[in-house]
Amino acid sequence: MSRWYRVQITGLNHRGEGTGRVLSGPDEGLVVFVPGTLPGDLVECFLVERKKNFVRGQVERFLEYGDGRVDALCKVASLCGGCAWQHIDYNVQLEWKARIVKEALWRVARISDCDVLPCVASPRVLGYRNKVEVPLAFRKGQVVAGFYEPFTHNVVPSDNCILEHPAARKVIANLLEQVKKRKYRVYNEKTGRGQIRHLVARVAPGTGECMAVPVSNAHRLPKARAMAVELMESTDNLKSVVLNINTKRTNVVMGDKDRLLAGRMYIQDILGSGEPGRDLGRLKFRISPRSFYQVNSDQAVNLYRIALSWAGIDSSDVVYDIYCGIGTITLFAALQASFAVGVEDVDAAIRDAWKNARDNEIDNVGFVCGKAERVLPGLHNKYPKPDVVILDPPRGGSDKGALAAIANLNPRNIVYVSCNPATLARDLIFLRNQGWSAVKCQPLDMFPMTPHVECVALMSRVKE
Ligand SMILES: C[S@@+](CC[C@H](N)C(=O)[O-])C[C@H]1O[C@@H](n2cnc3c(N)ncnc32)[C@H](O)[C@@H]1O
């Protein structure tokens, strides 16, 4: 499939690739996606993949460089699938994140009347990731930890990712030492054999507490407790060592069983600042090994601040927080409202949410465990109808049944928090057909150096 193209890069797509068209020859005008490029680059590339409407190229030679190119800080940036945008100046990244949101709203839903605001920069551009998951591999007789190459499961060894919180990185380094010292066998995806699949570390930046989670392919790991005790001794602020058991032959990192090896089953973080009413308030949150927790804690505070201020919560209001995780938005909303209800389908997260309410002495909340699409239609029989609904679904977006139920509840405001502009756009169209339109959308950079972008969208009822 070796074919050469000269391509002028004019845009960036949601996967972080430069986009452009072939400049001459029989394929003139053909759309090409080229990783590692940016708008303004003129490149010669060769074809690596052909799809129906586009091809994917790999740069052979840069003929001209676009404005905004910077040197990548990490030596494996071009190999690792983690940071597609390290070669792009941070302000240019922010500009393109807002454009990617605007383009998705138009491409997927033909929405042009929603005001897309400039992207909010992350308070930390490096060292922001509070959760690190690394696969292991066996190379030249050594166990190595690293990252998958883009779109593959080839492990690129790396022990110094600049996006990771330094404390989480230290936990991974110490876990890896234990794997080597105890000669645990590395899991092989092809054969399904081996003992350790992944190493996971979490840190709570507000308190410094850390958690270590080796993911095991078997229910028992020899000398696991001794390993945990040594880890606790060698790692500052390590409060929790949990063995996660994943015996399934899937790509999912963590299995559905956890065994406490040392310390406690959770770490605790503190988020927010200021007085509730004037600002978010300040709350404590327990995080279990498998509970969802926003990966960039400082930017999560900005996200919650914007979502709650757009929600326009009154002290007499009832707020529903759909897809609530460990109850972060629910509990901040409860500080402003008369009552808040969180809905979430992971029972460990709901247990954390109840404990978080208790730890913060908040009693004007309720949490319901179950799929939003099943729980929502009957929720107003248990709790008062909401004045405001906030929803924050996973990347795949919301279920239509859940969206229809939200529209039927007829709240005053709907605030949609999204980590995927394409599914946001799809769901906004569904809500539009139910009588709600998107007024404004705030992109936030939760994941610097990557093309991912978080959004808050405010919906209002379409006037009859
Ligand atoms: C993007 S997270 C949002 C969590 C929370 N708002 C936060 O900021 O920490 C989405 C959450 O939705 C949950 N979830 C996924 N599908 C669900 C469903 N069908 N019904 C209810 N919750 C679901 C996930 O477990 C996850 O906790």
The ligand as a Gaussian input file, in Angstrom:
#p B3LYP/6-31G(d) Opt

LIG

0 1
 C      -18.561000      10.918000      33.315000
 S      -18.931000      10.050000      34.782000
 C      -19.606000      11.359000      35.732000
 C      -19.436000      11.252000      37.212000
 C      -19.624000      12.493000      38.052000
 N      -20.558000      13.436000      37.525000
 C      -18.284000      13.154000      38.356000
 O      -18.039000      14.267000      37.878000
 O      -17.470000      12.553000      39.069000
 C      -20.284000       9.090000      34.288000
 C      -20.832000       8.169000      35.348000
 O      -21.987000       7.526000      34.810000
 C      -22.054000       6.200000      35.294000
 N      -22.944000       5.475000      34.346000
 C      -22.647000       4.952000      33.145000
 N      -23.747000       4.477000      32.536000
 C      -24.792000       4.732000      33.374000
 C      -26.203000       4.504000      33.301000
 N      -26.755000       3.909000      32.235000
 N      -26.966000       4.911000      34.326000
 C      -26.420000       5.509000      35.419000
 N      -25.087000       5.757000      35.541000
 C      -24.285000       5.365000      34.529000
 C      -20.609000       5.766000      35.343000
 O      -20.427000       4.697000      36.247000
 C      -19.914000       7.051000      35.809000
 O      -19.806000       7.083000      37.216000

